[in-house]
Amino acid sequence: MTRGAAFYFANLGADVSRCITASRQGDEARYKDSLSRAYRTLEDLHKAERPEAYEEGLLMLRGLALARATPETLASFQISLDSLIGAFSARIL
């Protein structure tokens, strides 16, 4: 049984969420570990051959970088991320 794009997209969202939590707590080691995991998950998402999901995943990681540059935006980015994961995962099933 192969895992589909919805599975990898949801997992990527969880990885990015862990990055946000680590960043808000100032845990750089955990942030880097979660970010590495997110990029591995993004590669799995790419292999799922759903280009729209892969593009959204890239945007998610770019959004993380931008939100992290302005720490006050991390909380609102988390809220937006949660909405995106639910809506997009349901759409790509």
C-alpha positions in Angstrom: 0.0 0.0 0.0 1.5 3.3 -1.0 0.9 6.5 0.9 -0.8 9.3 -1.0 -0.3 13.0 -1.3 -2.9 13.7 1.5 -0.8 11.6 3.9 2.4 13.4 3.1 0.8 16.8 3.0 -0.6 16.3 6.5 2.7 15.0 7.8 4.5 18.0 6.2 2.1 20.3 8.1 2.9 18.4 11.3 6.6 18.9 10.7 6.2 22.6 10.1 4.0 22.9 13.2 6.8 21.3 15.2 9.2 23.9 13.7 6.9 26.7 14.8 6.7 25.3 18.3 10.5 24.8 18.5 11.1 28.3 17.2 8.7 29.9 19.7 10.4 28.1 22.5 13.9 29.1 21.3 15.0 25.5 20.8 17.2 25.8 17.7 18.3 22.1 17.7 14.7 20.9 17.7 13.9 23.5 15.0 16.6 22.3 12.8 15.7 18.6 13.3 12.0 19.3 12.5 13.0 21.4 9.5 15.2 18.5 8.1 12.2 16.2 8.6 10.0 18.6 6.8 12.2 18.7 3.8 12.4 14.8 3.7 8.6 14.8 3.9 8.4 17.4 1.1 10.5 15.0 -1.1 8.1 12.2 -0.4 5.2 14.5 -1.3 7.0 15.3 -4.6 7.2 11.6 -5.3 3.5 11.3 -4.8 3.1 13.0 -8.2 0.6 15.6 -7.1 2.3 18.8 -8.3 -0.3 21.1 -6.7 0.3 19.5 -3.3 4.1 19.8 -3.7 3.8 23.5 -4.7 1.6 24.1 -1.6 4.3 22.3 0.5 7.0 24.6 -0.9 4.9 27.6 -0.1 4.3 26.3 3.4 8.1 26.1 4.0 8.6 29.6 2.6 5.9 30.9 4.8 7.6 29.3 7.8 10.9 31.1 6.9 9.1 34.5 6.6 7.1 34.0 9.8 10.2 33.0 11.7 12.0 36.2 10.5 9.3 38.1 12.4 8.6 36.1 15.6 5.4 38.0 16.4 3.8 36.4 13.3 4.5 32.7 14.3 1.2 32.4 16.2 -0.9 33.7 13.3 1.1 31.5 10.9 0.2 28.5 13.1 -3.5 29.3 12.8 -3.3 29.7 9.0 -1.3 26.5 8.7 -3.9 24.5 10.6 -6.6 25.8 8.3 -4.5 25.1 5.2 -3.7 21.5 6.2 -7.3 20.6 6.9 -8.7 22.2 3.7 -6.0 21.1 1.3 -5.7 17.5 2.6 -9.5 17.0 2.1 -9.2 18.4 -1.4 -6.4 16.1 -2.5 -7.9 12.8 -1.3 
